[in-house]
Structures are given as structure tokens and as C-alpha cells.
Amino acid sequence: MLHRRRILRASLALAAVSPLAMAQPAFPSRPIRIVVPNGPGGAADLTARAVGQAMAADLGQPIVVENKPGAGGVVAGEQVARAEPDGHTLLLVSSGTAVSAALFKSLPFDTLRDFAPVSQLAVFDLVLVAAEGGRFRTLQELLAWSRAHPGRLNLGTPQVGTTQNLAAELFKAAAGLDAQVVPFNGTPPVVNALRAGQLDAAIDIAGPLMGQIRGGALRPLAVLGDRPAVQLPGVPPAREAGGSLAHFSVRSWNGLAAPAKTPAAAIERLNRAINAALARPEVRRQLANLNMEAQGGTPAQLGEHLASDIRRWAEVIARAGIPRQ
């Protein structure tokens, strides 16, 4: 009887180490692609490359960045949603991903169901600026003038439906201002209109404006996040104005997601590699040079952040009367 029990235990052990189990390759087993819904050279692309290079050293496989701009991130999102869910294809998601989910009537994927969050990568600030030598030197001056002159304040932003454009709509509503949000075709035309006196103020991501701010052409009045921005010391958060702005906070962000149904073990391994990369001083410096703050986290945190942003921007779009596309 004892002999038969030993044989049974040995048989079970062999079954556990079956040829199929032994054939499962370690993850990752080949290069990993990060699909970026923006062109090369921009903040999203450079973030993916900086973090990806550090991840590659940890994972023992190359990280290849593939740029797929177009249609508000839809092209890149559809490609990753349809990819094999094995952890070897990732999508760079961002606050723009949340905006697209809220803005488009129909997408070829479900933003919350068709992707598995992996980790946030970085956050970056938006800033309210005015022309140096113009009407406003502080946020308080802008608020007071706008309330004394209803309907006359013009706030410039990049295109309708961008994070910056919706942040301006949210700021206007939170501050209780009767103001016009004026969209332009990108940041350079916004800066030109400000400097020409055609705009009273503008809201944009801080990074593209830093040259104009450091050169003295633009004056930062407030950052829109809940704390001061490292690259703009002395510039107060808008919430310090108090009143209806006391709880106001908007920051842009990006992160990485995989196709839905990617194995939990692969997600966990990728998450560890991302957070290890973001802890490296050289990666943090690279992101800081892009006016970004390295900030990782768990898959659950990224998922909650994305869902929350979709709800927030859907409300802003409805309130502002922006037609869904």
C-alpha cells in the first residue's frame, strides 16, 4: 500500500511538470512594443523612450516605441486593443485618452473594458498665462476684472476637445466666470495671439510655454494642479484663490496599458519594471527636463484615474455644449 502511494505521488508530480507546462516561456519572451498615439519628438514619445529604455534593462528584452498618431489616439488604441493579449504590446494612455472616450460618440474599442491598466508614468502641469506687460499680473486681477466685465475675458487654448481646452472650460465654470474660451490650431498661434493682445490669457501645458515664460514674453498667473509646479517656483496653484476654486485641480498625465485579458502575471511584471524605472535618478531627470514629474503606481490606481477622468471630461463637454464627434 505504501509503495502504491509513493507511485501515485510521483505520478502527480510528473503531471504537474507536464511538457505543456514546461513549454511556457518566461515573460517577456521577445521585444515589447509601446504604441504611442503621437508623433516622434513630443512629450509622449520621449516619455515612452526614456522609461522604455530603463524597463528594457530590467526585463532583458528590447522596448520598441512605435508612433501611431491620428484621430485623437483612436488609431493607436485600436491597434493595441486587437493585439495578442500576452503583455508584449502596450499603449501609451493619457488624459487625452480619457478626453477621446468622453468626446467621441463611437470608438472601435471600449476604453475601460478593452485595456488592462499597467501603471501611470508621469504627471505634468497646466498653467494659466498672460502676456508680460498686459492687463493682468496676478490671478486675482484676472478674476476681479472678468467679474467686473462679464463676457469680455478671452481665454485661448489649443484645439477644441484637447485636455487644455477642456481644462479652460472647467476653470471658467469653477471660477464662475462669464468668459469666452477661444481654441486655436496649436500652441504657437495661442502664444502669438497673446503677444499681439488678441487674447487676455491662455491655458496650456506648461512644457511648451517654458521658453516664452523664461524669455519674459509670458507671465504665469497660476498652475492648475493642487500644488506648485517644480518648474514654476513662486507661481501659486489656482485653488489658492479660494472661494469656488478652493478644490480646483487639473493635471495632465500619461501611463501604459495592455490589451484586456493580458495575464495578471505579465501585468505585475511590467508594473514592477515601470516603477523600478521611474525610481532611477537618470529617468527622473529626463522626465524633469521635459517638465514632467515621474509618478508610477498600481494598475488599479491607473484604472481608477482613467475612469474618473472620463466622467469628469464628459461632464465638462456636456456643460460647455461641445458637440460629440
Steps between C-alpha positions, in 0.01 A plus 500: 500500500783741591674419174183579302463836679857593408432414137184714504684799648777465242243484220330818623835679518581401143158615384562842657820530296333399175653581161234771458594666829869470423441656159363829642770765434600748764357850456604696307616261231553756220523878449217714642327765289371826647251655257492879546200692359718803425778585258870462579676765706204606713461457874310170470759352265797613709338372820445156346860486379655614829297256712516224238880503490519450876231229489693313231802467727277355772294267279788373287318579174510803269218756521396633159301825479258517206337835421140480375356853505153579374131533585548599863685180585242272337746348250747398769227387739336273243832339411579415863145392584523240221854385586577162656438541876834362611665813642728563201292790361425808710315827441607836633180635655450851633250761602446529123379138500236595755401807296455287185283251690278788615502693171444234232151357455644171380843340526624169356581393858371552853758705687424343838424142395747436218818603683673375813667787691865439588636818663501875481831650378495874561290806573546846355358840579269733316549871550294817460710769334464860384724718287777672689408868524135423435188563707560235769789439735322257736215251494306721741520789252368278221210373712405847621510652149303216346226527765484876447481456120276198430549336162814694410780268622652289221690183600705339223575127477610246241232314301144425614489175695862501616574464869608865506177617335281301739711612797424861402128421487525335841695797643241745364216302656677447834588871529147602400624717213304625201791463257576374151728200442663553161663195336798533263677250279778418746718678755701738272187684374381535862833659597492732198145615582596564862802706404297694243239591761224298330460282812481598866644170629552139399513151648745241371739230615794666671776326301440663159471844663816489712718667237260795475467519879876487560553751218266747670231506229235324710411537866370191684203592720419160648556129457187288484621209714454471875856601585774723355685376193870427541587683177299809604610588854297778655202452269197415716245227430165644386332345802684746727261766368244332727124524463362278226856417389602363842481138383593556135772272362589388148827334394578310185651150520606195303544129565513156340224247437487155339222325309223362721546137607878540527608254773521649847856371537610698193325815626667462839845452343456804276379708793808410704728590209327836446516602865864391521576709190323805646704467819828538308649851542597527132144423386356751747745760366403426140133546581569813704680644195173444311318692778346176627494340843566125512207334672427127483248297695288187482281375215193567714603862558542562127165337427324717758674812369397429141136428594483814716640717221251361246213592733643845569560592134161363391337742746716791376418422135127487574505821706703689238272382219791353303355274227602137537687378194 
